Amino acid sequence: MAKQSKEIPVHIAKQLKLIGERVGELRRDSDKVVTLEDINATRMTLWRIENGKDAQLSTLLQILDAYDISPKEFFKDIPNGH
């Protein structure tokens, strides 16, 4: 039986886009060199995150850890979707 994909609500999709933009800013603005191996992700996974696609929370947490930023700090500028 094929897994049915659920459509992501608009407000969640907007938040995913903001999260992706923030991850992209971290990569571009940081002096720290972080490799895909450091975050245990593929180039495609990173592309998906930075383009607001759904991804695993553990991957996001590994990215934050690699850049030495706490989830609280990362999400401080991400507004509530409602």
C-alpha positions as a Markdown table, in Angstrom:
| # | Residue | x | y | z |
|---|---|---|---|---|
| 1 | Met | 0.0 | 0.0 | 0.0 |
| 2 | Ala | 1.4 | 3.4 | -1.0 |
| 3 | Lys | 2.0 | 6.0 | 1.6 |
| 4 | Gln | -0.4 | 8.9 | 1.2 |
| 5 | Ser | 1.1 | 12.3 | 1.3 |
| 6 | Lys | -0.6 | 14.9 | 3.4 |
| 7 | Glu | -0.8 | 18.5 | 2.2 |
| 8 | Ile | 1.0 | 20.9 | 4.5 |
| 9 | Pro | -1.2 | 23.7 | 5.8 |
| 10 | Val | -0.3 | 27.1 | 4.3 |
| 11 | His | 0.8 | 28.7 | 7.6 |
| 12 | Ile | 3.2 | 25.7 | 8.2 |
| 13 | Ala | 4.6 | 26.0 | 4.7 |
| 14 | Lys | 5.3 | 29.7 | 5.4 |
| 15 | Gln | 7.1 | 28.8 | 8.6 |
| 16 | Leu | 9.1 | 26.1 | 6.7 |
| 17 | Lys | 10.2 | 28.7 | 4.2 |
| 18 | Leu | 11.3 | 31.1 | 6.9 |
| 19 | Ile | 13.2 | 28.3 | 8.6 |
| 20 | Gly | 14.9 | 27.4 | 5.3 |
| 21 | Glu | 15.9 | 31.0 | 4.7 |
| 22 | Arg | 17.3 | 31.2 | 8.2 |
| 23 | Val | 19.4 | 28.0 | 7.6 |
| 24 | Gly | 20.7 | 29.6 | 4.3 |
| 25 | Glu | 21.6 | 32.8 | 6.2 |
| 26 | Leu | 23.6 | 30.7 | 8.8 |
| 27 | Arg | 25.5 | 29.0 | 6.0 |
| 28 | Arg | 26.2 | 32.2 | 4.1 |
| 29 | Asp | 26.9 | 34.5 | 7.0 |
| 30 | Ser | 29.0 | 32.2 | 9.2 |
| 31 | Asp | 32.8 | 32.2 | 9.2 |
| 32 | Lys | 32.6 | 28.6 | 10.4 |
| 33 | Val | 33.1 | 26.0 | 7.7 |
| 34 | Val | 30.5 | 23.2 | 8.1 |
| 35 | Thr | 30.5 | 20.2 | 5.8 |
| 36 | Leu | 27.6 | 18.0 | 4.8 |
| 37 | Glu | 29.4 | 15.3 | 6.8 |
| 38 | Asp | 29.3 | 17.5 | 9.9 |
| 39 | Ile | 25.5 | 17.7 | 9.7 |
| 40 | Asn | 25.1 | 14.1 | 8.5 |
| 41 | Ala | 23.1 | 15.3 | 5.4 |
| 42 | Thr | 23.2 | 15.1 | 1.7 |
| 43 | Arg | 23.3 | 18.2 | -0.6 |
| 44 | Met | 19.7 | 17.4 | -1.6 |
| 45 | Thr | 18.6 | 17.4 | 2.0 |
| 46 | Leu | 20.2 | 20.7 | 2.6 |
| 47 | Trp | 18.7 | 22.1 | -0.6 |
| 48 | Arg | 15.2 | 20.9 | 0.5 |
| 49 | Ile | 15.5 | 22.5 | 3.9 |
| 50 | Glu | 16.8 | 25.8 | 2.5 |
| 51 | Asn | 13.9 | 25.8 | 0.0 |
| 52 | Gly | 11.2 | 25.4 | 2.7 |
| 53 | Lys | 10.6 | 21.7 | 2.1 |
| 54 | Asp | 9.7 | 19.4 | 4.9 |
| 55 | Ala | 12.6 | 17.6 | 6.6 |
| 56 | Gln | 13.5 | 15.7 | 9.7 |
| 57 | Leu | 13.8 | 17.7 | 12.9 |
| 58 | Ser | 17.0 | 15.8 | 13.8 |
| 59 | Thr | 18.7 | 17.2 | 10.6 |
| 60 | Leu | 17.8 | 20.7 | 11.6 |
| 61 | Leu | 19.1 | 20.1 | 15.1 |
| 62 | Gln | 22.4 | 18.8 | 13.7 |
| 63 | Ile | 22.7 | 21.9 | 11.6 |
| 64 | Leu | 22.1 | 24.1 | 14.6 |
| 65 | Asp | 24.6 | 22.1 | 16.6 |
| 66 | Ala | 27.3 | 22.5 | 13.9 |
| 67 | Tyr | 26.9 | 26.2 | 13.9 |
| 68 | Asp | 26.8 | 26.4 | 17.7 |
| 69 | Ile | 23.3 | 28.0 | 17.8 |
| 70 | Ser | 20.6 | 26.9 | 20.1 |
| 71 | Pro | 17.1 | 26.1 | 18.9 |
| 72 | Lys | 15.8 | 29.0 | 21.0 |
| 73 | Glu | 18.1 | 31.5 | 19.3 |
| 74 | Phe | 17.4 | 30.1 | 15.9 |
| 75 | Phe | 13.6 | 30.3 | 16.2 |
| 76 | Lys | 13.4 | 33.6 | 18.0 |
| 77 | Asp | 12.6 | 35.5 | 14.7 |
| 78 | Ile | 10.3 | 32.8 | 13.3 |
| 79 | Pro | 6.7 | 34.0 | 14.0 |
| 80 | Asn | 3.9 | 31.7 | 15.1 |
| 81 | Gly | 2.0 | 30.6 | 12.1 |
| 82 | His | -1.5 | 31.6 | 13.3 |
